[in-house]
Amino acid sequence: MAFFFRNKQAKSDLIKRTKDLLARLSQPPQLTKTQDELSKSLAEMKLILQGTHETDSSPEAVQQLVRDMIHEDFFFSLIQSIRLLRFEARKDSQTILSYALRFRPPGNTEEDTIAIAYVIDHRPEVVVELCRGYEHRESAMPCGAVLREILKNDQIAAIVLHDESMGNERAVRVVDIDFEHPQTGNGVFWRFFHYIDKLAFEASTDAFTTFRDILTKHKTLVSQYLDINFDLFFERFNKVLMGSDSYVTKRQSIKLLGEILLDRANYNVMTAYVDKGEHLKLCMVLLKDDRKMVQYEGFHVFKVFVANPHKSEAVKKILTQNRERLLKFLPGFLEDRQDDDQFLDEKSFLIRQIELLPAPPAAP
């Protein structure tokens, strides 16, 4: 009986004990013993949450563990320290965070899980700290995976888009967000341009996946956000991402731009984008890139300019001035895509549209 009591007490102390170890880990010197104890505690925590192949986890034990995490502010502490952990402990931490944040007690019908509701209402710094995980190579992947899991929630996405806290400042609360207020470009969302452009390949690709999820899975929220921050966003998008020296970043960014412009929810954003002559010039340069997939993705953006029935004077002028060049260039454009019927139909349509443009005035 005494052993059973000690076992229950040990479980109830697990979160506090692990948090104390995390605090010790951030203080030099970093002792091997501390790492060993942390690895053991995190493995025990994962076992409570997930169970084993032979035995299922107990919903009551999981619920108590999650409540202890909330009470001890454990989510923030673990995320802040995850880069200091050993590789296997980082993997366990990712599993713990993902499982605990999405855990829903039996019979719970609330829209948000208990942990997500806590993060949104009381600790949005957890969300910001997950984003900042990309600042360090060791934490980029585990933090990115957890972040994408909770970004399925619109309010979490709103925190990422609108938080402009610096350092240890208090993060924005959803109830305090002014959705019509323009951004400065210094918030946590805007750091993703740096992460995608400057990080090593694996972390950069992971950051782009998160960036894409933010921009494509929250249509109403993002449409308003891009509308209000149009110039700031596309100036950075065009320069940093579409102008990247990385083939993968460049290609992914052009493809993402096409998705954004062709989404009906972003109609106002699309019309504003295709109104600008400099954007058309950028797309026409992509058509002549020496990499075929860049050409292909660029084509899907270029077609939006040509197909637009309400072209601006700047766009009309550029297309008219280049009418003859385009009519010579497009028939042989990506000739090897003969099996792509949709592409061939779209290319034929664009050629017909360009033929309908007035010929440029003859030089005097």
VOPAGU-2260 file (C-alpha; in pm, 1 decimal, decimal comma):
REM VOPAGU-2260
SITE   aa  ch    i         X         Y         Z
SITE  MET   A    0       0,0       0,0       0,0
SITE  ALA   A    1     288,1     235,4      85,2
SITE  PHE   A    2     451,5     157,6    -250,1
SITE  PHE   A    3     126,0     238,7    -434,8
SITE  PHE   A    4     102,7     573,5    -252,3
SITE  ARG   A    5     464,4     661,2    -334,6
SITE  ASN   A    6     404,0     574,1    -702,3
SITE  LYS   A    7     101,5     807,1    -724,5
SITE  GLN   A    8     293,6    1081,8    -545,2
SITE  ALA   A    9     587,5    1040,6    -785,1
SITE  LYS   A   10     353,7    1083,3   -1081,2
SITE  SER   A   11     199,1    1395,7    -933,5
SITE  ASP   A   12     547,5    1542,7    -882,0
SITE  LEU   A   13     669,2    1445,3   -1228,3
SITE  ILE   A   14     595,0    1778,4   -1397,4
SITE  LYS   A   15     739,7    1991,1   -1116,2
SITE  ARG   A   16    1048,3    1769,5   -1095,1
SITE  THR   A   17    1102,9    1786,0   -1473,6
SITE  LYS   A   18    1055,7    2162,8   -1478,8
SITE  ASP   A   19    1319,0    2198,6   -1205,0
SITE  LEU   A   20    1557,7    1986,0   -1412,5
SITE  LEU   A   21    1494,2    2205,0   -1718,6
SITE  ALA   A   22    1578,7    2514,3   -1513,7
SITE  ARG   A   23    1897,7    2346,0   -1394,9
SITE  LEU   A   24    1984,7    2254,6   -1753,8
SITE  SER   A   25    1995,4    2618,7   -1859,6
SITE  GLN   A   26    2243,9    2701,2   -1582,0
SITE  PRO   A   27    2610,1    2614,4   -1642,5
SITE  PRO   A   28    2767,8    2374,6   -1595,2
SITE  GLN   A   29    2541,2    2131,3   -1782,0
SITE  LEU   A   30    2590,6    1806,1   -1595,7
SITE  THR   A   31    2552,2    1466,2   -1758,1
SITE  LYS   A   32    2343,7    1361,6   -1458,4
SITE  THR   A   33    2089,2    1635,9   -1531,6
SITE  GLN   A   34    2057,6    1521,6   -1892,6
SITE  ASP   A   35    2018,3    1160,3   -1778,3
SITE  GLU   A   36    1744,7    1249,9   -1529,9
SITE  LEU   A   37    1564,1    1465,0   -1787,4
SITE  SER   A   38    1571,8    1190,7   -2046,8
SITE  LYS   A   39    1427,1     949,8   -1792,2
SITE  SER   A   40    1154,3    1192,1   -1677,3
SITE  LEU   A   41    1048,6    1278,9   -2031,6
SITE  ALA   A   42    1035,6     910,4   -2128,9
SITE  GLU   A   43     815,5     845,6   -1824,0
SITE  MET   A   44     588,7    1134,8   -1920,0
SITE  LYS   A   45     553,1    1001,8   -2274,9
SITE  LEU   A   46     464,7     659,0   -2137,3
SITE  ILE   A   47     182,5     805,4   -1925,6
SITE  LEU   A   48      45,2     995,3   -2224,5
SITE  GLN   A   49      74,3     722,7   -2488,3
SITE  GLY   A   50      79,3     396,8   -2301,1
SITE  THR   A   51     260,7      99,1   -2455,0
SITE  HIS   A   52     191,2    -158,1   -2727,0
SITE  GLU   A   53      49,6    -384,6   -2455,4
SITE  THR   A   54    -143,1    -136,0   -2238,3
SITE  ASP   A   55    -344,1     174,4   -2321,5
SITE  SER   A   56    -290,8     500,2   -2139,7
SITE  SER   A   57    -537,2     597,7   -1866,8
SITE  PRO   A   58    -752,2     899,7   -1965,9
SITE  GLU   A   59    -768,8    1000,7   -1598,9
SITE  ALA   A   60    -390,5     989,2   -1562,3
SITE  VAL   A   61    -341,7    1179,8   -1888,0
SITE  GLN   A   62    -593,0    1445,8   -1787,7
SITE  GLN   A   63    -420,3    1493,2   -1451,6
SITE  LEU   A   64     -79,6    1517,8   -1620,2
SITE  VAL   A   65    -206,8    1781,9   -1864,4
SITE  ARG   A   66    -361,3    1979,6   -1579,4
SITE  ASP   A   67     -29,3    1961,5   -1392,9
SITE  MET   A   68     145,6    2092,0   -1704,8
SITE  ILE   A   69     -91,5    2387,3   -1716,4
SITE  HIS   A   70     -57,5    2456,7   -1343,9
SITE  GLU   A   71     323,6    2451,1   -1358,9
SITE  ASP   A   72     349,4    2648,0   -1687,6
SITE  PHE   A   73     535,3    2343,7   -1819,6
SITE  PHE   A   74     463,5    2391,4   -2191,4
SITE  PHE   A   75     658,2    2717,1   -2205,8
SITE  SER   A   76     949,7    2582,3   -2001,3
SITE  LEU   A   77     985,9    2270,9   -2216,1
SITE  ILE   A   78     970,9    2462,4   -2545,1
SITE  GLN   A   79    1221,6    2718,9   -2421,5
SITE  SER   A   80    1468,8    2446,1   -2320,9
SITE  ILE   A   81    1411,0    2188,6   -2593,7
SITE  ARG   A   82    1721,7    2290,6   -2790,5
SITE  LEU   A   83    1939,4    2201,5   -2490,0
SITE  LEU   A   84    1813,4    1842,7   -2469,4
SITE  ARG   A   85    1965,7    1531,8   -2622,5
SITE  PHE   A   86    1830,9    1412,3   -2956,2
SITE  GLU   A   87    1604,0    1137,8   -2817,1
SITE  ALA   A   88    1477,2    1367,0   -2542,6
SITE  ARG   A   89    1390,8    1629,1   -2805,4
SITE  LYS   A   90    1188,7    1367,1   -2993,3
SITE  ASP   A   91    1011,3    1268,5   -2671,5
SITE  SER   A   92     940,7    1636,3   -2599,2
SITE  GLN   A   93     780,1    1679,3   -2941,6
SITE  THR   A   94     555,6    1379,7   -2874,4
SITE  ILE   A   95     465,2    1505,0   -2525,4
SITE  LEU   A   96     376,5    1854,8   -2646,0
SITE  SER   A   97     173,5    1734,3   -2943,6
SITE  TYR   A   98     -18,7    1476,5   -2741,0
SITE  ALA   A   99     -86,6    1700,1   -2441,4
SITE  LEU   A  100    -196,8    1998,7   -2649,6
SITE  ARG   A  101    -450,1    1795,3   -2845,2
SITE  PHE   A  102    -569,7    1576,0   -2555,1
SITE  ARG   A  103    -946,6    1584,7   -2506,9
SITE  PRO   A  104   -1096,5    1414,6   -2198,2
SITE  PRO   A  105   -1372,4    1159,4   -2265,4
SITE  GLY   A  106   -1706,7    1333,3   -2307,0
SITE  ASN   A  107   -1551,0    1675,8   -2363,2
SITE  THR   A  108   -1734,8    1856,1   -2643,7
SITE  GLU   A  109   -1566,7    2195,8   -2619,2
SITE  GLU   A  110   -1429,8    2335,0   -2946,1
SITE  ASP   A  111   -1078,0    2371,9   -2802,3
SITE  THR   A  112    -888,3    2119,2   -2593,3
SITE  ILE   A  113    -814,1    2219,6   -2233,1
SITE  ALA   A  114    -448,7    2288,3   -2315,5
SITE  ILE   A  115    -522,0    2488,9   -2631,6
SITE  ALA   A  116    -783,2    2696,6   -2446,7
SITE  TYR   A  117    -524,9    2768,4   -2175,5
SITE  VAL   A  118    -262,8    2871,9   -2432,9
SITE  ILE   A  119    -502,8    3100,6   -2621,8
SITE  ASP   A  120    -650,9    3269,9   -2315,1
SITE  HIS   A  121    -359,0    3278,3   -2072,7
SITE  ARG   A  122     -25,4    3179,3   -2230,1
SITE  PRO   A  123       6,6    3279,8   -2599,1
SITE  GLU   A  124     380,2    3305,0   -2528,4
SITE  VAL   A  125     378,3    2926,3   -2585,3
SITE  VAL   A  126     282,3    2988,7   -2949,4
SITE  VAL   A  127     544,5    3260,8   -2995,8
SITE  GLU   A  128     812,9    3043,7   -2835,9
SITE  LEU   A  129     729,8    2758,3   -3074,5
SITE  CYS   A  130     785,7    2998,8   -3365,8
SITE  ARG   A  131    1114,0    3108,6   -3214,2
SITE  GLY   A  132    1220,5    2746,3   -3206,0
SITE  TYR   A  133    1340,9    2806,7   -3561,6
SITE  GLU   A  134    1610,7    3034,8   -3419,5
SITE  HIS   A  135    1811,7    2725,9   -3321,5
SITE  ARG   A  136    1900,5    2426,7   -3535,7
SITE  GLU   A  137    1830,6    2177,4   -3256,2
SITE  SER   A  138    1477,1    2300,7   -3186,6
SITE  ALA   A  139    1362,1    2391,3   -3538,7
SITE  MET   A  140    1213,6    2056,4   -3637,3
SITE  PRO   A  141    1040,8    1952,9   -3311,0
SITE  CYS   A  142     898,2    2301,8   -3254,4
SITE  GLY   A  143     786,3    2326,0   -3618,2
SITE  ALA   A  144     599,6    1996,0   -3596,7
SITE  VAL   A  145     414,6    2096,8   -3277,3
SITE  LEU   A  146     340,7    2443,2   -3416,6
SITE  ARG   A  147     175,4    2301,8   -3729,4
SITE  GLU   A  148     -35,1    2074,3   -3511,1
SITE  ILE   A  149    -183,5    2363,7   -3311,6
SITE  LEU   A  150    -200,8    2597,3   -3612,8
SITE  LYS   A  151    -511,9    2408,3   -3718,7
SITE  ASN   A  152    -682,3    2648,3   -3476,6
SITE  ASP   A  153    -773,9    2992,2   -3619,0
SITE  GLN   A  154    -699,6    3170,7   -3292,1
SITE  ILE   A  155    -350,2    3023,7   -3277,6
SITE  ALA   A  156    -293,0    3145,7   -3633,9
SITE  ALA   A  157    -417,8    3491,2   -3530,9
SITE  ILE   A  158    -158,7    3502,9   -3251,6
SITE  VAL   A  159     122,4    3414,7   -3494,6
SITE  LEU   A  160       7,9    3672,0   -3749,5
SITE  HIS   A  161     -48,4    3958,9   -3507,3
SITE  ASP   A  162     202,3    3918,3   -3223,8
SITE  GLU   A  163     474,0    4183,9   -3225,1
SITE  SER   A  164     626,9    4119,1   -2883,8
SITE  MET   A  165    1004,4    4127,3   -2852,5
SITE  GLY   A  166    1225,6    3919,7   -2624,8
SITE  ASN   A  167    1050,8    3847,9   -2294,6
SITE  GLU   A  168     762,9    4086,4   -2357,0
SITE  ARG   A  169     405,1    3971,3   -2303,1
SITE  ALA   A  170     259,5    3817,3   -2619,4
SITE  VAL   A  171     -61,8    3946,9   -2773,3
SITE  ARG   A  172    -393,0    3808,8   -2644,8
SITE  VAL   A  173    -656,9    3725,3   -2904,9
SITE  VAL   A  174    -910,6    3949,3   -2729,4
SITE  ASP   A  175    -669,9    4242,9   -2769,5
SITE  ILE   A  176    -598,1    4197,9   -3141,6
SITE  ASP   A  177    -703,1    4481,5   -3369,7
SITE  PHE   A  178    -745,6    4286,8   -3691,4
SITE  GLU   A  179    -757,6    4605,8   -3900,0
SITE  HIS   A  180    -433,7    4749,8   -3765,1
SITE  PRO   A  181    -139,3    4732,1   -4012,7
SITE  GLN   A  182     168,0    4538,2   -3904,0
SITE  THR   A  183     516,4    4684,4   -3859,9
SITE  GLY   A  184     688,7    4382,4   -4014,0
SITE  ASN   A  185     878,1    4312,9   -3689,9
SITE  GLY   A  186     644,2    4051,5   -3543,6
SITE  VAL   A  187     705,2    3678,2   -3512,9
SITE  PHE   A  188     526,7    3596,2   -3840,6
SITE  TRP   A  189     767,1    3816,9   -4035,5
SITE  ARG   A  190    1063,9    3621,3   -3899,5
SITE  PHE   A  191     955,0    3333,4   -4122,8
SITE  PHE   A  192    1099,7    3517,1   -4423,3
SITE  HIS   A  193    1437,8    3502,4   -4249,5
SITE  TYR   A  194    1396,8    3139,7   -4143,5
SITE  ILE   A  195    1308,7    3028,8   -4495,9
SITE  ASP   A  196    1583,4    3232,9   -4659,8
SITE  LYS   A  197    1872,5    3182,2   -4418,0
SITE  LEU   A  198    1838,8    2851,0   -4235,9
SITE  ALA   A  199    1997,1    2522,2   -4341,9
SITE  PHE   A  200    1798,3    2325,6   -4598,9
SITE  GLU   A  201    1604,0    2094,9   -4365,5
SITE  ALA   A  202    1501,1    2370,5   -4122,5
SITE  SER   A  203    1428,4    2613,0   -4408,3
SITE  THR   A  204    1198,0    2360,5   -4574,3
SITE  ASP   A  205    1021,2    2294,7   -4244,3
SITE  ALA   A  206     973,9    2669,0   -4187,6
SITE  PHE   A  207     829,0    2706,7   -4536,7
SITE  THR   A  208     580,8    2425,9   -4468,4
SITE  THR   A  209     463,7    2609,3   -4155,7
SITE  PHE   A  210     452,3    2941,9   -4344,7
SITE  ARG   A  211     240,7    2784,1   -4617,5
SITE  ASP   A  212       1,1    2631,9   -4363,2
SITE  ILE   A  213     -53,0    2972,5   -4203,0
SITE  LEU   A  214    -131,0    3136,3   -4537,1
SITE  THR   A  215    -350,4    2866,8   -4691,9
SITE  LYS   A  216    -552,1    2712,9   -4407,1
SITE  HIS   A  217    -711,1    3021,6   -4252,8
SITE  LYS   A  218    -877,4    3183,0   -4550,3
SITE  THR   A  219   -1089,5    3458,1   -4392,7
SITE  LEU   A  220    -821,9    3558,1   -4143,4
SITE  VAL   A  221    -540,4    3561,9   -4398,8
SITE  SER   A  222    -740,7    3735,6   -4671,3
SITE  GLN   A  223    -801,9    4033,0   -4441,1
SITE  TYR   A  224    -442,6    4025,2   -4317,1
SITE  LEU   A  225    -293,0    4031,8   -4668,0
SITE  ASP   A  226    -535,7    4301,2   -4776,9
SITE  ILE   A  227    -430,9    4529,9   -4491,0
SITE  ASN   A  228     -58,5    4447,5   -4512,3
SITE  PHE   A  229     -44,7    4408,3   -4891,3
SITE  ASP   A  230     256,2    4626,3   -4977,2
SITE  LEU   A  231     467,4    4512,7   -4683,7
SITE  PHE   A  232     394,8    4143,4   -4739,7
SITE  PHE   A  233     449,6    4128,6   -5115,1
SITE  GLU   A  234     754,6    4352,0   -5108,5
SITE  ARG   A  235     916,4    4099,8   -4875,5
SITE  PHE   A  236     767,6    3795,7   -5049,7
SITE  ASN   A  237     888,4    3903,9   -5394,3
SITE  LYS   A  238    1232,6    4012,6   -5279,3
SITE  VAL   A  239    1324,4    3750,3   -5019,4
SITE  LEU   A  240    1142,2    3436,9   -5134,5
SITE  MET   A  241    1082,4    3468,3   -5507,2
SITE  GLY   A  242    1422,1    3632,0   -5541,7
SITE  SER   A  243    1595,3    3362,1   -5340,0
SITE  ASP   A  244    1913,1    3198,0   -5468,6
SITE  SER   A  245    1775,3    2864,3   -5345,2
SITE  TYR   A  246    1602,1    2672,8   -5623,1
SITE  VAL   A  247    1370,4    2496,6   -5377,3
SITE  THR   A  248    1269,9    2818,3   -5199,2
SITE  LYS   A  249    1215,1    3001,1   -5527,5
SITE  ARG   A  250    1004,9    2725,9   -5680,0
SITE  GLN   A  251     796,3    2668,0   -5364,9
SITE  SER   A  252     736,3    3040,8   -5326,8
SITE  ILE   A  253     614,9    3088,3   -5684,7
SITE  LYS   A  254     382,8    2792,1   -5641,9
SITE  LEU   A  255     250,1    2934,7   -5313,7
SITE  LEU   A  256     193,8    3272,6   -5479,3
SITE  GLY   A  257     -17,5    3102,7   -5745,7
SITE  GLU   A  258    -222,8    2927,1   -5478,1
SITE  ILE   A  259    -281,6    3254,3   -5293,0
SITE  LEU   A  260    -385,4    3445,3   -5605,9
SITE  LEU   A  261    -613,8    3173,0   -5738,5
SITE  ASP   A  262    -799,3    3121,0   -5409,2
SITE  ARG   A  263   -1143,1    3284,9   -5430,9
SITE  ALA   A  264   -1112,7    3399,5   -5070,0
SITE  ASN   A  265    -822,1    3621,5   -5179,3
SITE  TYR   A  266   -1002,9    3795,4   -5466,2
SITE  ASN   A  267    -917,1    4146,6   -5344,5
SITE  VAL   A  268    -554,4    4045,6   -5293,2
SITE  MET   A  269    -539,7    3893,9   -5642,2
SITE  THR   A  270    -682,5    4201,8   -5812,9
SITE  ALA   A  271    -439,5    4427,4   -5626,3
SITE  TYR   A  272    -143,8    4204,5   -5715,7
SITE  VAL   A  273    -219,6    4178,6   -6088,3
SITE  ASP   A  274    -277,6    4553,9   -6107,9
SITE  LYS   A  275      92,3    4626,8   -6067,4
SITE  GLY   A  276     319,6    4635,5   -6369,2
SITE  GLU   A  277     630,7    4549,1   -6166,6
SITE  HIS   A  278     466,8    4222,8   -6058,2
SITE  LEU   A  279     401,1    4132,2   -6422,2
SITE  LYS   A  280     763,9    4207,2   -6512,4
SITE  LEU   A  281     878,9    3976,6   -6233,4
SITE  CYS   A  282     660,2    3693,9   -6368,4
SITE  MET   A  283     780,2    3743,5   -6724,7
SITE  VAL   A  284    1139,4    3705,1   -6604,4
SITE  LEU   A  285    1039,6    3373,0   -6446,2
SITE  LEU   A  286     911,7    3246,3   -6782,1
SITE  LYS   A  287    1267,1    3270,5   -6917,5
SITE  ASP   A  288    1437,6    3108,2   -6617,4
SITE  ASP   A  289    1672,7    2825,0   -6714,6
SITE  ARG   A  290    1496,0    2582,8   -6478,1
SITE  LYS   A  291    1179,4    2433,6   -6622,8
SITE  MET   A  292     987,7    2393,9   -6298,3
SITE  VAL   A  293    1047,0    2761,6   -6217,5
SITE  GLN   A  294     913,7    2842,6   -6565,6
SITE  TYR   A  295     612,7    2619,0   -6507,5
SITE  GLU   A  296     521,1    2770,2   -6169,3
SITE  GLY   A  297     581,5    3119,7   -6310,7
SITE  PHE   A  298     339,3    3043,4   -6593,0
SITE  HIS   A  299      58,5    2982,9   -6343,4
SITE  VAL   A  300     109,6    3331,3   -6202,0
SITE  PHE   A  301     154,9    3493,3   -6545,3
SITE  LYS   A  302    -177,0    3353,4   -6666,8
SITE  VAL   A  303    -361,5    3545,4   -6394,0
SITE  PHE   A  304    -237,2    3874,9   -6542,2
SITE  VAL   A  305    -330,4    3781,6   -6899,8
SITE  ALA   A  306    -670,1    3632,6   -6812,9
SITE  ASN   A  307    -773,6    3931,0   -6600,0
SITE  PRO   A  308   -1053,4    4111,8   -6793,4
SITE  HIS   A  309    -990,6    4435,2   -6601,5
SITE  LYS   A  310    -620,7    4492,9   -6666,9
SITE  SER   A  311    -463,6    4810,4   -6533,0
SITE  GLU   A  312    -308,6    5054,6   -6780,7
SITE  ALA   A  313      39,0    4958,5   -6659,2
SITE  VAL   A  314     -23,5    4587,8   -6726,3
SITE  LYS   A  315    -187,0    4656,5   -7064,7
SITE  LYS   A  316     110,5    4866,1   -7167,8
SITE  ILE   A  317     365,8    4597,8   -7079,9
SITE  LEU   A  318     168,8    4322,1   -7252,5
SITE  THR   A  319     112,5    4535,7   -7561,6
SITE  GLN   A  320     478,3    4634,6   -7583,5
SITE  ASN   A  321     578,4    4267,0   -7559,8
SITE  ARG   A  322     293,7    4129,4   -7774,1
SITE  GLU   A  323     507,4    4013,5   -8068,0
SITE  ARG   A  324     778,7    3866,4   -7845,4
SITE  LEU   A  325     522,2    3674,1   -7644,2
SITE  LEU   A  326     351,2    3538,7   -7957,0
SITE  LYS   A  327     686,6    3405,8   -8077,6
SITE  PHE   A  328     788,6    3273,5   -7735,9
SITE  LEU   A  329     475,4    3102,7   -7601,9
SITE  PRO   A  330     410,1    2842,6   -7878,0
SITE  GLY   A  331     744,3    2676,2   -7799,2
SITE  PHE   A  332     722,9    2732,0   -7422,3
SITE  LEU   A  333     772,8    2405,2   -7229,5
SITE  GLU   A  334     720,0    2195,2   -7542,1
SITE  ASP   A  335     797,5    1874,8   -7352,9
SITE  ARG   A  336     470,0    1895,1   -7155,2
SITE  GLN   A  337     268,2    1740,2   -7438,9
SITE  ASP   A  338      84,2    1505,7   -7202,1
SITE  ASP   A  339     -36,9    1788,0   -6978,0
SITE  ASP   A  340    -370,8    1870,3   -7139,4
SITE  GLN   A  341    -464,5    2138,9   -6889,3
SITE  PHE   A  342    -135,5    2323,1   -6941,3
SITE  LEU   A  343    -170,6    2302,6   -7321,0
SITE  ASP   A  344    -527,5    2437,3   -7302,8
SITE  GLU   A  345    -424,0    2722,5   -7076,5
SITE  LYS   A  346    -127,9    2809,6   -7297,9
SITE  SER   A  347    -352,2    2816,4   -7607,0
SITE  PHE   A  348    -597,3    3039,7   -7423,2
SITE  LEU   A  349    -322,8    3284,8   -7326,2
SITE  ILE   A  350    -193,7    3298,6   -7682,6
SITE  ARG   A  351    -544,5    3384,8   -7805,4
SITE  GLN   A  352    -576,9    3654,8   -7540,6
SITE  ILE   A  353    -243,7    3808,0   -7637,7
SITE  GLU   A  354    -338,2    3797,1   -8007,3
SITE  LEU   A  355    -641,7    4009,7   -7919,7
SITE  LEU   A  356    -420,1    4282,7   -7777,4
SITE  PRO   A  357    -362,9    4579,7   -8007,9
SITE  ALA   A  358     -31,5    4577,5   -8189,6
SITE  PRO   A  359     216,1    4827,6   -8043,3
SITE  PRO   A  360     236,9    5154,8   -8238,4
SITE  ALA   A  361     504,7    5155,8   -8505,0
SITE  ALA   A  362     822,5    5343,2   -8419,2
SITE  PRO   A  363     841,4    5684,1   -8593,1
